[in-house]
Amino acid sequence: MRYLILDAHYGSTGIKSLIEGYLNKKELRLSYHLWAEIIDWRDDYASTLLMPSKKIEKASSLKKIYELDKRGVALIQQLLDELECNVKIRYYSEGMLGYLSYYKANPSLFGKPYVNEFHNKVFSNIKNE
């Protein structure tokens, strides 16, 4: 079993093994397309996390964080589809500063990916704006 974390930590590859540390495209044997999506997501997250100074900027940043977390969740499913080993992937939200969910290698056996109740409660005010 391989345990991975998807995060948008600035300067990282975005995918970390609990044992090996941050992994690169070659170590994971990912397609160029998926690797590029992960790097784009990570870079978009980094630009969003610059400290907003005004209230309106903070609200806008929260919306962006919510959208980036949704992209991260989608990336986990793509990773699970491409990785050839038995794997569990945990998602770390840089914007929420915490783990949101735990994804298992076979969603049909372990349930669909989810974003936890805390994340939903925090973002419930901005989802439909």
Backbone hydrogen bonds in HBPLUS format (Angstrom, degrees):
<---DONOR---> <-ACCEPTOR-->    atom                        ^
c    i                          cat <-CA-CA->   ^        H-A-AA   ^      H-
h    n   atom  resd res      DA  || num        DHA   H-A  angle D-A-AA Bond
n    s   type  num  typ     dist DA aas  dist angle  dist       angle   num
A0002-ARG N   A0086-ASN O   2.85 MM  84  6.21 153.1  1.92 146.7 155.7     1
A0088-LYS N   A0002-ARG O   2.88 MM  86  6.34 152.6  1.95 162.8 170.6     2
A0018-LEU N   A0003-TYR O   3.14 MM  15  5.97 161.8  2.17 154.1 155.4     3
A0004-LEU N   A0088-LYS O   2.85 MM  84  6.20 168.5  1.86 164.6 168.5     4
A0090-ARG N   A0004-LEU O   2.83 MM  86  6.23 160.1  1.87 145.7 150.3     5
A0005-ILE N   A0016-LYS O   2.71 MM  11  5.07 142.4  1.85 145.1 156.9     6
A0016-LYS N   A0005-ILE O   2.85 MM  11  5.07 165.6  1.87 149.7 154.7     7
A0006-LEU N   A0090-ARG O   2.83 MM  84  6.24 158.0  1.88 161.9 169.5     8
A0092-TYR N   A0006-LEU O   2.96 MM  86  6.16 172.9  1.97 164.4 163.3     9
A0007-ASP N   A0014-GLY O   2.92 MM   7  5.03 158.1  1.97 135.6 142.8    10
A0012-SER N   A0009-HIS O   3.01 MM   3  5.59 157.2  2.07 142.7 141.8    11
A0023-LEU N   A0015-ILE O   2.88 MM   8  5.86 167.3  1.89 165.8 165.7    12
A0017-SER N   A0021-GLY O   2.79 MM   4  4.92 174.6  1.79 133.9 132.1    13
A0021-GLY N   A0017-SER O   3.07 MM   4  4.92 146.5  2.18 128.5 131.5    14
A0028-LEU N   A0024-ASN O   3.15 MM   4  6.42 149.5  2.24 151.7 160.3    15
A0029-ARG N   A0025-LYS O   2.86 MM   4  5.85 128.3  2.13 142.4 156.5    16
A0035-TRP N   A0031-SER O   3.03 MM   4  6.20 167.8  2.04 154.1 158.1    17
A0036-ALA N   A0032-TYR O   2.88 MM   4  6.05 159.6  1.92 152.6 158.1    18
A0037-GLU N   A0033-HIS O   3.02 MM   4  6.31 151.3  2.11 145.3 153.3    19
A0038-ILE N   A0034-LEU O   2.98 MM   4  6.27 157.0  2.03 153.8 159.3    20
A0039-ILE N   A0035-TRP O   3.00 MM   4  6.29 163.6  2.03 153.6 157.7    21
A0040-ASP N   A0036-ALA O   2.89 MM   4  6.05 160.2  1.93 148.4 154.2    22
A0041-TRP N   A0037-GLU O   2.90 MM   4  6.05 161.6  1.94 147.8 153.0    23
A0042-ARG N   A0038-ILE O   2.89 MM   4  6.11 162.7  1.92 150.7 155.7    24
A0043-ASP N   A0039-ILE O   2.93 MM   4  6.12 162.8  1.95 150.4 154.8    25
A0044-ASP N   A0040-ASP O   2.84 MM   4  6.04 156.7  1.90 150.3 157.2    26
A0045-TYR N   A0041-TRP O   2.92 MM   4  6.12 153.5  1.99 148.3 155.7    27
A0046-ALA N   A0042-ARG O   3.01 MM   4  6.30 156.7  2.06 147.3 153.4    28
A0047-SER N   A0043-ASP O   3.12 MM   4  6.41 156.9  2.18 148.3 153.2    29
A0048-THR N   A0044-ASP O   3.16 MM   4  6.34 136.8  2.36 138.7 150.0    30
A0048-THR N   A0045-TYR O   3.07 MM   3  5.10 129.1  2.34  97.1 111.1    31
A0049-LEU N   A0045-TYR O   3.13 MM   4  6.36 139.1  2.31 150.3 160.5    32
A0057-GLU N   A0054-LYS O   3.05 MM   3  5.19 120.4  2.42  99.1 114.1    33
A0058-LYS N   A0054-LYS O   2.98 MM   4  6.33 148.9  2.08 150.8 160.3    34
A0059-ALA N   A0055-LYS O   3.06 MM   4  6.39 157.3  2.11 151.7 156.7    35
A0060-SER N   A0056-ILE O   3.07 MM   4  6.26 154.9  2.14 140.7 147.7    36
A0061-SER N   A0057-GLU O   2.86 MM   4  6.07 151.4  1.94 144.5 152.6    37
A0062-LEU N   A0058-LYS O   2.98 MM   4  6.28 152.4  2.05 148.1 154.9    38
A0063-LYS N   A0059-ALA O   3.13 MM   4  6.44 154.5  2.20 145.8 152.0    39
A0064-LYS N   A0060-SER O   3.03 MM   4  6.34 157.3  2.08 147.1 153.4    40
A0065-ILE N   A0061-SER O   2.82 MM   4  6.08 156.7  1.87 151.1 157.8    41
A0066-TYR N   A0062-LEU O   2.94 MM   4  6.16 160.5  1.98 148.4 153.2    42
A0067-GLU N   A0063-LYS O   3.02 MM   4  6.34 161.3  2.06 149.7 154.3    43
A0068-LEU N   A0064-LYS O   2.79 MM   4  6.02 157.7  1.83 152.4 159.3    44
A0069-ASP N   A0065-ILE O   2.82 MM   4  6.02 152.7  1.90 150.8 158.0    45
A0070-LYS N   A0066-TYR O   3.03 MM   4  6.33 149.8  2.13 144.1 152.3    46
A0071-ARG N   A0067-GLU O   2.98 MM   4  6.31 151.6  2.06 144.7 152.5    47
A0072-GLY N   A0068-LEU O   2.86 MM   4  6.14 151.9  1.94 144.4 152.5    48
A0073-VAL N   A0069-ASP O   2.95 MM   4  6.21 152.6  2.03 146.2 152.7    49
A0074-ALA N   A0070-LYS O   3.08 MM   4  6.38 156.2  2.14 145.3 151.3    50
A0075-LEU N   A0071-ARG O   2.87 MM   4  6.17 149.0  1.96 147.2 156.6    51
A0076-ILE N   A0072-GLY O   3.02 MM   4  6.34 145.4  2.15 144.6 153.1    52
A0077-GLN N   A0073-VAL O   3.37 MM   4  6.79 155.5  2.44 146.2 150.9    53
A0078-GLN N   A0074-ALA O   3.15 MM   4  6.50 156.2  2.21 146.9 153.5    54
A0079-LEU N   A0075-LEU O   2.82 MM   4  6.08 154.1  1.88 150.8 158.3    55
A0080-LEU N   A0076-ILE O   2.90 MM   4  6.17 160.9  1.93 153.6 158.3    56
A0081-ASP N   A0077-GLN O   3.02 MM   4  6.27 146.1  2.14 141.9 151.1    57
A0082-GLU N   A0078-GLN O   3.05 MM   4  6.33 144.7  2.18 144.4 153.3    58
A0082-GLU N   A0079-LEU O   3.11 MM   3  5.17 121.8  2.46  95.6 110.1    59
A0083-LEU N   A0079-LEU O   2.82 MM   4  5.88 163.4  1.85 163.6 166.8    60
A0089-ILE N   A0103-TYR O   2.95 MM  14  5.18 150.7  2.04 138.2 147.0    61
A0103-TYR N   A0089-ILE O   2.86 MM  14  5.18 162.6  1.89 156.1 158.7    62
A0091-TYR N   A0101-SER O   3.39 MM  10  5.84 164.6  2.42 145.3 149.0    63
A0100-LEU N   A0091-TYR O   3.04 MM   9  5.89 157.3  2.09 153.8 160.4    64
A0093-SER N   A0098-GLY O   2.90 MM   5  5.54 162.7  1.93 155.0 150.9    65
A0097-LEU N   A0093-SER O   2.76 MM   4  5.61 121.0  2.11 137.4 153.2    66
A0098-GLY N   A0093-SER O   3.27 MM   5  5.54 150.0  2.37 139.8 147.3    67
A0109-LEU N   A0106-ASN O   2.92 MM   3  5.55 143.6  2.05 118.6 128.4    68
A0110-PHE N   A0106-ASN O   3.11 MM   4  6.31 153.2  2.18 151.2 159.4    69
A0111-GLY N   A0107-PRO O   2.81 MM   4  4.97 127.0  2.10 142.2 141.7    70
A0120-ASN N   A0116-ASN O   3.16 MM   4  6.52 162.5  2.19 152.7 157.8    71
A0121-LYS N   A0117-GLU O   2.87 MM   4  6.07 156.6  1.92 151.5 157.9    72
A0122-VAL N   A0118-PHE O   2.95 MM   4  6.18 164.2  1.98 155.8 159.5    73
A0123-PHE N   A0119-HIS O   3.06 MM   4  6.19 161.2  2.09 151.2 156.1    74
A0124-SER N   A0120-ASN O   2.87 MM   4  5.61 112.9  2.33 139.8 153.5    75
A0126-ILE N   A0123-PHE O   3.07 MM   3  5.52 144.7  2.20 112.4 121.9    76
A0127-LYS N   A0123-PHE O   3.23 MM   4  6.21 134.0  2.45 159.2 171.5    77
A0129-GLU N   A0126-ILE O   3.34 MM   3  5.34 164.1  2.37 106.1 110.8    78
